[in-house]
Amino acid sequence: MIYLDNAATTWPKPRGTAAAIAEVLSMRGANPGRGSYRMAELSAETVYKCRCRAAAFFGAKAPENVIFTPSCTHSINYVLKGVLSPGDHVIISDMEHNAVTRPVTQLVKRGIQFSTAHVHECDPQATVAEFRRKMRVNTKMIFCTNASNVFGVKLPIEEIGQLAHRNGILFGVDCAQSAGTVGLDLNKLHADFLCMPAHKGLYGIMGLGLLIINCDRILATTVEGGTGSLSGINIQPDFLPDRLESGTLNVPAIAALDVGMSFIDSIGRNRLETHEMNLICRAYDAISSMPECRLYTARPQPETHVPLLSFNINGIPSDEAAVCLGERDIAVRAGLHCAGDAHRAMGTQSGGTIRICPSVFTSADEIDSMIDAIHDISAQYSHN
């Protein structure tokens, strides 16, 4: 199978992932931080090792600022609902995933206001100006994606972060489509919160997210429960990571994430991004020369895009085209990609798009095979 659905979940996983999970299940299967016996200690070591690696990977202030959550969506909810109070205003972009748009829409019922800033592809100054125009006296936070999960368009998060901090506004970033692929260093960014999944560009597995906190703000909790600490009191601890890590952690997924980040470090993030960007540009150039296809963005560049691409084959609904590609053992994603606002911003809300995204394991031959398949499908439909 030619797997090009890496924007949803990277596959395959690095060598050593399955072995790390198996070791947890066979040798480190106890609850971390809850017991003084050897297996519990080994489980806690697994968690702490990954926490330290993630802190170094993203330039966090300390390992305890790395919070493990059930998913990137949970991380985003923890931030939005942990910061915003009735009367507050938050700014998002028109490229957001439903992981952002649905929480802020729900928060309106609690008296919170939000505005949407338009993203100008390849024009960071215009995009920053849009965020500036949306600011109000009660703006508490800007929360936006680092890159669109549908069109790959990057937002100028460094500049948006500077705008936020100059005005005393907190800044959170959804890094679902950039973490691992794009270098994210909190020493350079002006972000207070980074949210990301383990199973995409970090080459971990499903069921784990990260929230990296880069400020001193104590978030209000959305989930309370056992933390293994201060068990004699009925209120949640106020220190990290315990405050935001109620319940038993997903240690097998944490072990897999540690392997994934180590794998990326062994390759080098610049080398990985270059490989994937070369492949997506190869696809873009081929598709742009096909009159039967339509693209929606400029040719991807590292400064303005992450390596993923949306397109359509004229006259064929995106979901039907995806089925046709699937019948040829080419895995892509079609439809609205849980990002209705992004499709509305690009005028593709009626039928969605076909999305492709390579990984470090994708080859140029596989991209060429996909292009050949698009030709075949288009010709098949034109003859019907």
Buried (B, 14 or more C-beta within 10 A) or exposed (E): EBBBBBBBBBBEBBEBBEEBBEBBEEEBBBBBBBBEEEBBBBBBEBBBBBBBBBBEBBBBBEBBBBBBBBBBBBBBBBBBBBBBEEEBBBBBBBBBBBBBBBBBEEBEEEEBBBBBBBBBBBEBEEBBBBBBEBBEEEBBBBBBBBBBBBBBBBBBBBBBBBBBBEEEBBBBBBBBBBBBBBBBEBEEBBBBBBBBBBBBBBBBBBBBBBBBBBBEEEBEBBBEEBBBEEEEEEEBBEEBBBBBBBEBBBBBBBBBBBBBBBBBEEEEBEEBBEBBBEBBBBBBEBBEEBEBBBBBBEBBEBEBBBBBBBBBBEEBBBBBBBBBBEEBEBBBBBBBBBBBBBBEBBEBEEBBBBBBBBBBBBEEEBBEBBBEBBBEBBEEBEEE
